[in-house]
Amino acid sequence: MNKRCLLPRVILSMGLLVLAALACNFDTAPDSRVPGVPAGPLVLLIAPVNGSAYAEGVAVQFYAIAQDSSAGVARLEFRLDSFPVGDVKANTPGGQPSLEAQMTWTAVDKRGHILTAEAFRADGSSLGSADVTLKVVDNPAGPLSGGGTNNSLPTFTPSGEQSTAIPTPTGQPVLSSNSTPQDQVVLTGAVALVNTTSLNIRQGPGTNYPAVGSLVQGERVQIVGRSGDSQWWAVTYRGGTAWVLAQLTQVEGDISQIPLVAAPQN
């Protein structure tokens, strides 16, 4: 045979062998997974976030997901401090590859708690669990006291500063930066510093709530809570609690333990 005719056939044969070898390196099995993703049973406790704080009486959302593609997930249970508080069962008796569970718990018992989500197979064996910690604290929300305009009320000043009442055109006192000590409001913990010309204080966390007063740039108010989306701060105002838009303030202090506070009825 002519050597010139034989050479292309040899090259073609070698190419086919290389392609076959490469094909053997690919895992085409149905259960192949992306590297880094656990291949076995998995339980995820998505909400609440670990270390969250909630005001007493607030509705707290629990949310967990469990998966087991081989044996299936038959039940997903929530436990608070080892006591069952709710569960969700699969639609099929033998379980299903993935199961989600959601429930609402009213925050009670002011202390730290451990929330556990545990998943079970159809035979009752556990396929895994996940834990988070949460804390229930005093509910700072309270009714607004009194009425009148903001000019009849003391402004909020940081600890160490003084204010003095000066007359206004209406004859009502407002506090300036030289007040007597008894007129001071001592702020501790997390504080919201107003960083806009004028900031409305509202009865609830939203512009649909009526304004009950306003603050000016540079004034500070005590943060005692947050809205569910953390877009609004619950602040101390007139001996009670009102709300300001968070993005129009600058936070001073630690807000990691500021609790979720339920919005008042509008």
TORROPA-40824 format. One record per residue (C-alpha): x negated, y, z negated; residue in one letter. Coordinates in steps of 0.2 Angstrom, whole numbers, plus 5000, padded with zeros to 4 digits. Example, Ala and Ser with C-alpha at 12.3 -4.5 7.8 and 13.67 -1.06 7.14 Angstrom:
2
493849784961a;493249954964s;
//
This chain:
266
500050005000m;499450175004n;498750264988k;499550424993r;501250334992c;500850254976l;500350404966l;502150494966p;502950334960r;501650314945v;501950494940i;503850474941l;503750314930s;502650404917m;503950544916g;505350424913l;504350344899l;504050514891v;505950564892l;506450394884a;505150424870a;505850594867l;507650534866a;507250414852c;506750554841n;508450634842f;509650584829d;511350564838t;512250484823a;513950564818p;513350594801d;511750694806s;511650854796r;510651014798v;509051014788p;509251094771g;511051054769v;511450914756p;512050754764a;512850684748g;514350734738p;514450924734l;515451024722v;515451214723l;516251334710l;516451494720i;517451604708a;517251674696p;515451734698v;514251664684n;514151784670g;515651894674s;516651984660a;518552004660y;519652114649a;520852014638e;522551984647g;521752004665v;522251864678a;520651774683v;520551674699q;519651504699f;519151434716y;518151274719a;517751164734i;517150984734a;516650874748q;516150684750d;516250624768s;515950444764s;517150404749a;518250554750g;518850674736v;520450624727a;520550764714r;519650924708l;519850974690e;519551144681f;519051134663r;518751284651l;517551244636d;517851054640s;519751074639f;520751034656p;521651194662v;522251134679g;521851014694d;522250984713v;522550814720k;522150764738a;523650744751n;523150564754t;522950434740p;521250374745g;520550554745g;519950674759q;518250734765p;518450904758s;519650974744l;519951154738e;520651204722a;521251374716q;522151434700m;522451584690t;522051594672w;522451734660t;520951794650a;521151754632v;520051714617d;518751854616k;517151764617r;516051674630g;516751524639h;516051394650i;517051344666l;516851174674t;517451114691a;517250924692e;517750814707a;518350634707f;518550494719r;520050384721a;519350254709d;519150384696g;517250404697s;516550574696s;515650634712l;514950794703g;515250954694s;514751134693a;514751264679d;514851454676v;514951564661t;516151704658l;516551824644k;518251894638v;518152064630v;519252194622d;520452264635n;520052454635p;521652504644a;522852604635g;524252734638p;523752914642l;524053024628s;524853194628g;525153304643g;524653474650g;523253524661t;521453474661n;520953644655n;521753604638s;520653454636l;518853444631p;517653404645t;516553254643f;514653294639t;513253174637p;512553134620s;511353264613g;512253414623e;513353544614q;514853634621s;515753794615t;517553834618a;517753994628i;519354074633p;520154054650t;521354164659p;522854064653t;522254074635g;521853894634q;520053834628p;518953734639v;517253674633l;515653744640s;513853674637s;513753754620n;515153664610s;515153624592t;514653444587p;516353394582q;516953434599d;515753314607q;516153144615v;514753034612v;514452914627l;513552754626t;513352604638g;513852634656a;514252814661v;514952884677a;514153044683l;515253144695v;514253184711n;515553274721t;516353454719t;517953394711s;518553214707l;520353164703n;520653054688i;522152944692r;523352834682q;522752674692g;521452614704p;522052684720g;522552844729t;524352784728n;524352824709y;524653004703p;523253114697a;523153154679v;521753274679g;520053304688s;518253324684l;516953434692v;515153394698q;513953354684g;515253294671e;515153114664r;516452994658v;516252824649q;516552674660i;517552544651v;518152434665g;518252404684r;519452354697s;519552184705g;518552244721d;517452354710s;517952514720q;518652604705w;518052634687w;519152624672a;518552774661v;518952844644t;520152994646y;521353084634r;521152944621g;521652814634g;521152744650t;521152824668a;520352784684w;519052864696v;518352814713l;516652734710a;515852794726q;516052974721l;515052944705t;513352894700q;513152764687v;512052784672e;511652624662g;512052444663d;513652394672i;513352204672s;514552174658q;515852294663i;517452194663p;518852174676l;520352274670v;522152244677a;522852394686a;524352474678p;526052464685q;526352604698n;
//
